[in-house]
Amino acid sequence: MSQTIISILFTCLVATSLSIPSTAQDITAYHDNRQDFYVFDKGSFRQLEYLPVKEFKFDNPYVAYISNDSKFKVYDDGVKLLHKRLPTWYSVNDSFLVYRFYNSLYVYKDGKRRVVAKLIVEPVAYNNHALAYNDNMDFFKVFDFDTTRTLEQTPVQETRGKENMLVYFDPYDDFKVYTKGQLFTIETSAQPREYKIARNIVAYRDYSDIFKVFYKGEVHELESFTPKSFHAGQNMVAYVDNTNRFKVFYKGKVRQLLSYRPSKMGVEKNILYYTDRNDYLYAFYKGEEVRLETFSPESLQADQDMLVYQGLDGGLKAFINGRQKTITDQSVQSYALNGSTVRFVPVKNHLSIYWNDRVYKAY
């Protein structure tokens, strides 16, 4: 089922001006065993600082950090000084670096620092394409890289962003979504009880507890009764309905995966993973169900097109772009997945990095 959507189409220049971010993350940052600060970038190691940094955050293709002498820097195929003082806050996604100094909002993208607004008021939200904020004139605006537009002439109290979606409530409690240069009103005069967002999708329980999904410009009513749990991923929503059946909405269609609640489940980007009552591990990827293991791993990490977990022998295994692979047969002490890059500690005081079907020894 679908219902009519109120849609305001902004100029197509917004869509054409946006660059599509890379789907793979080929970068990771770390301190070595001497506390020097390094970056691993597409198979190469680069030392950025000879002293430990105070803080760092990274996502493809940037590493933002506070140096030992409290300067704000960014690695973008080389180190660049952004400011000689600490930002109020900062964050990195797979398209740009966003940060704030007091009431001024900035972005760093494509080697350039840009001022989004000199006077802003919370809340601020951003996704991989745009930033939304209240300005000092109480207008709610969106910055779509080199283009600023007013969405509301009054401030909003709640807004969130993720992937290519921005959602917010206007002063009349209309529930709105801004994506790809278009503004949609998906519910009027009633805020949802709960909602979750991912690329191309918004899943929510409306004010009557009806479970709905906004996808490709339409609202689909999935269940008349509120689900027991739900999780949003790229073009999909996994949920346990009120009768405990485990289902997935994927690209406009609902499919039942299990007739009961899974023992374990999670959704991240393109990957949905779950275990059945026999503790068998499955992945749902691009519309296909794949059984990966006849046991339930104690820990799993998923990102983009990759799922990583430890085998029964402690080695590291992965499901990458629809294929099963072994990263290492050696038992590992810990690991961390970021996009398509896996850092793992094989033994104490050693670090290895898996990227592009190869293991690199960091130290």
C-alpha positions as CSV (number, residue, x, y, z in Angstrom):
1,M,0.0,0.0,0.0
2,S,1.1,3.5,-0.6
3,Q,-0.3,6.9,0.3
4,T,0.1,10.3,-1.5
5,I,3.2,12.2,-0.7
6,I,3.4,16.0,-0.6
7,S,6.5,16.7,-2.5
8,I,8.4,19.9,-3.2
9,L,11.0,19.5,-5.9
10,F,14.0,21.8,-5.6
11,T,16.0,22.7,-8.6
12,C,17.8,19.7,-10.2
13,L,21.1,21.6,-9.9
14,V,21.2,20.3,-6.3
15,A,21.3,16.7,-7.5
16,T,23.9,17.3,-10.2
17,S,26.2,19.3,-7.9
18,L,26.5,16.4,-5.4
19,S,29.4,14.1,-5.7
20,I,28.7,10.4,-5.0
21,P,30.9,9.2,-2.1
22,S,33.0,6.1,-2.4
23,T,31.3,3.0,-1.0
24,A,34.6,1.5,0.2
25,Q,36.8,2.8,3.1
26,D,40.4,2.4,2.3
27,I,41.8,4.3,5.2
28,T,42.5,3.7,8.9
29,A,44.4,5.5,11.6
30,Y,46.2,4.3,14.7
31,H,49.0,4.8,17.2
32,D,51.9,2.3,17.0
33,N,53.6,0.7,20.0
34,R,55.7,3.8,20.4
35,Q,52.7,6.0,20.3
36,D,53.6,7.6,17.0
37,F,50.5,8.4,14.9
38,Y,50.1,6.7,11.6
39,V,47.6,6.4,8.8
40,F,47.1,3.4,6.5
41,D,45.9,4.6,3.1
42,K,45.2,2.2,0.2
43,G,48.1,-0.1,1.1
44,S,50.6,2.5,2.2
45,F,51.7,3.5,5.7
46,R,52.3,7.2,6.5
47,Q,53.5,8.7,9.8
48,L,51.5,11.8,10.5
49,E,52.8,12.8,14.0
50,Y,55.8,11.8,16.1
51,L,53.8,12.3,19.3
52,P,50.5,10.8,20.3
53,V,47.5,12.8,19.2
54,K,44.8,13.8,21.7
55,E,41.9,12.6,19.6
56,F,41.2,11.4,16.1
57,K,38.2,10.4,13.9
58,F,38.3,9.0,10.4
59,D,36.2,7.9,7.5
60,N,37.0,7.6,3.9
61,P,38.8,9.7,2.7
62,Y,39.7,11.9,5.7
63,V,41.4,11.6,9.1
64,A,40.6,14.6,11.4
65,Y,42.6,14.9,14.6
66,I,43.7,17.1,17.5
67,S,47.5,17.1,17.6
68,N,49.6,16.8,20.7
69,D,49.9,20.6,20.8
70,S,46.1,21.0,20.5
71,K,46.0,22.0,16.8
72,F,43.1,20.9,14.6
73,K,44.4,19.0,11.5
74,V,43.1,16.9,8.7
75,Y,44.8,14.2,6.7
76,D,43.8,14.4,3.0
77,D,46.6,12.7,1.0
78,G,48.8,14.8,3.3
79,V,48.5,16.7,6.5
80,K,46.8,20.1,6.5
81,L,46.3,22.6,9.4
82,L,42.7,23.6,9.7
83,H,42.9,25.7,12.9
84,K,45.4,26.5,15.6
85,R,42.7,26.0,18.3
86,L,40.3,23.3,19.3
87,P,36.9,23.0,17.5
88,T,33.7,22.9,19.6
89,W,33.0,19.6,18.0
90,Y,33.8,17.8,14.7
91,S,32.8,14.7,12.8
92,V,33.8,12.8,9.7
93,N,31.7,10.9,7.2
94,D,32.5,9.3,3.9
95,S,32.0,12.5,2.0
96,F,33.3,15.4,4.1
97,L,34.5,16.7,7.5
98,V,32.1,18.9,9.4
99,Y,33.1,21.0,12.4
100,R,32.0,23.9,14.6
101,F,33.8,26.8,16.2
102,Y,31.4,28.3,18.8
103,N,28.4,29.4,16.6
104,S,30.1,29.0,13.2
105,L,29.7,25.9,11.1
106,Y,32.3,24.7,8.6
107,V,32.9,21.8,6.2
108,Y,36.1,20.5,4.6
109,K,35.7,18.8,1.3
110,D,37.8,18.3,-1.9
111,G,40.7,20.1,-0.3
112,K,38.7,23.2,0.5
113,R,37.4,24.6,3.8
114,R,34.0,26.3,3.5
115,V,31.9,28.4,5.9
116,V,28.4,27.0,6.0
117,A,27.0,29.6,8.4
118,K,28.6,32.1,10.8
119,L,25.7,32.0,13.3
120,I,23.8,28.8,13.9
121,V,21.5,27.5,16.6
122,E,21.2,23.8,17.5
123,P,20.2,21.3,16.5
124,V,22.5,20.5,13.6
125,A,22.1,17.3,11.4
126,Y,24.1,16.1,8.5
127,N,24.3,13.2,6.1
128,N,26.8,12.4,3.3
129,H,25.4,15.1,1.1
130,A,24.0,18.0,3.1
131,L,23.9,19.8,6.5
132,A,20.8,21.1,8.2
133,Y,20.7,23.8,10.9
134,N,18.7,26.7,12.4
135,D,20.3,30.0,11.7
136,N,20.3,33.1,13.9
137,M,17.2,34.4,12.1
138,D,15.3,31.3,13.2
139,F,15.2,29.9,9.7
140,F,15.7,26.2,9.2
141,K,18.2,25.7,6.3
142,V,20.0,23.0,4.4
143,F,23.4,23.4,2.9
144,D,23.7,21.2,-0.2
145,F,27.4,22.1,-1.0
146,D,27.6,25.5,-2.6
147,T,23.8,25.9,-2.4
148,T,21.9,27.0,0.7
149,R,18.1,26.7,0.9
150,T,15.5,27.6,3.5
151,L,13.3,24.6,4.3
152,E,11.3,26.3,7.1
153,Q,10.8,29.9,8.1
154,T,10.7,28.8,11.7
155,P,13.2,26.8,13.7
156,V,12.9,23.0,14.2
157,Q,13.5,21.2,17.5
158,E,14.6,17.8,16.2
159,T,16.4,16.8,13.1
160,R,18.6,13.8,12.2
161,G,20.7,12.8,9.3
162,K,22.3,9.6,7.9
163,E,23.6,8.4,4.5
164,N,21.5,10.4,2.0
165,M,18.5,11.2,4.3
166,L,17.7,14.2,6.5
167,V,14.5,14.0,8.6
168,Y,12.8,16.6,10.9
169,F,9.6,17.7,12.4
170,D,8.2,21.1,11.4
171,P,6.5,23.4,13.9
172,Y,3.1,21.8,13.0
173,D,4.5,18.3,13.8
174,D,4.6,17.3,10.2
175,F,7.2,14.6,9.6
176,K,9.5,15.5,6.7
177,V,12.3,14.0,4.7
178,Y,14.8,15.8,2.6
179,T,16.7,13.6,0.2
180,K,18.4,14.1,-3.2
181,G,17.2,17.7,-3.5
182,Q,13.6,16.9,-2.7
183,L,11.4,17.6,0.4
184,F,8.7,15.1,1.3
185,T,6.0,15.4,3.9
186,I,5.3,11.8,4.9
187,E,3.0,12.3,8.0
188,T,1.0,15.4,8.8
189,S,0.2,16.8,12.3
190,A,1.5,13.8,14.1
191,Q,5.1,12.8,15.0
192,P,5.9,9.1,14.8
193,R,6.4,7.1,18.0
194,E,9.8,5.8,16.8
195,Y,11.8,6.0,13.6
196,K,15.1,4.8,12.1
197,I,16.8,5.9,8.9
198,A,19.4,4.5,6.5
199,R,20.3,5.1,2.8
200,N,17.1,5.6,0.7
201,I,14.8,4.6,3.6
202,V,12.9,5.7,6.7
203,A,11.2,3.1,8.9
204,Y,8.8,4.2,11.6
205,R,5.8,3.5,13.9
206,D,3.2,6.2,13.3
207,Y,1.1,7.8,16.0
208,S,-1.4,4.9,15.7
209,D,1.4,2.3,16.0
210,I,1.1,1.3,12.3
211,F,4.5,0.2,11.0
212,K,5.5,2.1,7.8
213,V,8.4,2.6,5.5
214,F,9.2,5.6,3.3
215,Y,11.0,4.4,0.2
216,K,11.5,5.9,-3.2
217,G,9.0,8.7,-2.7
218,E,6.2,6.6,-1.3
219,V,5.0,5.4,2.1
220,H,4.4,1.7,2.4
221,E,2.3,0.3,5.2
222,L,4.0,-2.9,6.3
223,E,2.1,-4.0,9.4
224,S,-1.1,-2.9,11.1
225,F,0.4,-3.8,14.5
226,T,3.6,-2.4,15.9
227,P,6.7,-4.8,15.4
228,K,8.6,-6.0,18.4
229,S,11.8,-4.6,17.0
230,F,13.1,-3.2,13.7
231,H,16.4,-2.1,12.1
232,A,17.1,0.0,9.0
233,G,19.8,-0.7,6.4
234,Q,20.5,0.4,2.9
235,N,17.3,-0.1,0.9
236,M,16.0,-2.5,3.6
237,V,14.3,-2.8,7.0
238,A,14.6,-6.0,9.0
239,Y,11.9,-6.5,11.7
240,V,10.2,-9.0,14.1
241,D,6.5,-8.6,13.7
242,N,3.9,-8.8,16.5
243,T,3.7,-12.6,16.0
244,N,7.5,-13.1,16.3
245,R,8.0,-13.7,12.6
246,F,11.3,-12.4,11.2
247,K,10.9,-10.4,8.0
248,V,12.8,-8.1,5.7
249,F,11.5,-5.3,3.5
250,Y,13.9,-5.1,0.6
251,K,13.6,-2.8,-2.4
252,G,9.8,-2.5,-2.1
253,K,8.9,-6.1,-1.1
254,V,8.4,-8.0,2.2
255,R,10.0,-11.4,2.6
256,Q,9.8,-13.7,5.6
257,L,13.2,-15.0,6.7
258,L,12.2,-17.0,9.8
259,S,8.9,-18.0,11.4
260,Y,10.3,-17.0,14.7
261,R,12.5,-14.4,16.3
262,P,16.2,-14.8,15.5
263,S,18.7,-15.5,18.3
264,K,20.9,-12.7,17.1
265,M,20.6,-10.1,14.4
266,G,22.0,-6.9,13.1
267,V,21.9,-4.5,10.1
268,E,24.7,-2.3,8.9
269,K,24.7,-0.6,5.4
270,N,24.2,-3.5,2.9
271,I,24.6,-6.4,5.4
272,L,21.8,-8.1,7.4
273,Y,23.0,-10.9,9.6
274,Y,21.1,-13.2,11.9
275,T,21.2,-16.6,13.6
276,D,18.4,-19.2,13.7
277,R,17.3,-21.4,16.5
278,N,20.1,-23.9,15.7
279,D,22.6,-21.0,16.1
280,Y,23.4,-21.2,12.4
281,L,24.7,-17.9,11.0
282,Y,23.1,-16.3,8.0
283,A,23.6,-13.2,5.9
284,F,21.0,-11.4,3.8
285,Y,22.9,-9.5,1.1
286,K,21.5,-7.8,-2.0
287,G,18.3,-9.9,-1.9
288,E,20.0,-13.3,-1.3
289,E,20.1,-15.4,1.9
290,V,23.4,-17.2,2.5
291,R,24.2,-19.6,5.3
292,L,27.7,-18.8,6.6
293,E,28.3,-21.0,9.6
294,T,26.8,-23.8,11.7
295,F,27.6,-21.9,14.9
296,S,26.9,-18.4,16.3
297,P,30.1,-16.2,16.5
298,E,30.4,-14.4,19.8
299,S,31.2,-11.1,18.1
300,L,30.4,-9.8,14.6
301,Q,31.1,-6.5,12.9
302,A,29.5,-5.3,9.7
303,D,30.0,-2.3,7.5
304,Q,29.2,-1.5,3.8
305,D,29.5,-4.8,1.9
306,M,31.5,-6.7,4.6
307,L,30.8,-8.9,7.7
308,V,33.7,-9.9,9.9
309,Y,33.7,-12.5,12.8
310,Q,35.9,-14.9,14.6
311,G,35.8,-18.6,13.9
312,L,35.7,-21.4,16.5
313,D,39.5,-21.5,16.4
314,G,39.8,-17.7,17.0
315,G,40.8,-16.9,13.5
316,L,39.2,-14.1,11.5
317,K,36.7,-14.8,8.8
318,A,34.7,-12.5,6.5
319,F,31.8,-12.3,4.1
320,I,32.9,-9.8,1.5
321,N,30.8,-8.7,-1.5
322,G,28.8,-11.9,-1.3
323,R,31.8,-14.3,-0.9
324,Q,33.2,-16.0,2.1
325,K,36.9,-15.5,2.9
326,T,39.5,-16.2,5.6
327,I,41.5,-13.2,6.8
328,T,43.7,-15.2,9.1
329,D,43.8,-18.7,10.5
330,Q,45.8,-17.4,13.5
331,S,43.8,-16.6,16.6
332,V,43.4,-12.9,17.1
333,Q,43.1,-10.9,20.3
334,S,40.9,-8.1,18.9
335,Y,39.8,-6.6,15.7
336,A,37.9,-3.6,14.2
337,L,36.2,-3.2,10.9
338,N,35.9,0.2,9.2
339,G,34.4,0.1,5.7
340,S,36.6,-2.3,3.8
341,T,39.6,-2.2,6.1
342,V,40.1,-4.5,9.1
343,R,42.6,-3.9,11.9
344,F,43.4,-6.9,14.1
345,V,45.9,-7.7,16.9
346,P,47.3,-11.2,16.3
347,V,49.5,-11.1,19.4
348,K,50.2,-8.5,22.0
349,N,52.1,-5.4,20.8
350,H,51.5,-6.2,17.1
351,L,49.0,-4.9,14.6
352,S,48.0,-6.1,11.2
353,I,45.6,-4.6,8.6
354,Y,43.6,-6.5,6.0
355,W,42.6,-4.6,2.9
356,N,41.9,-5.6,-0.7
357,D,42.5,-9.3,-0.2
358,R,45.9,-8.8,1.5
359,V,47.3,-8.6,5.0
360,Y,49.7,-5.8,5.9
361,K,51.9,-5.8,9.0
362,A,51.7,-2.4,10.7
363,Y,54.1,-3.2,13.6
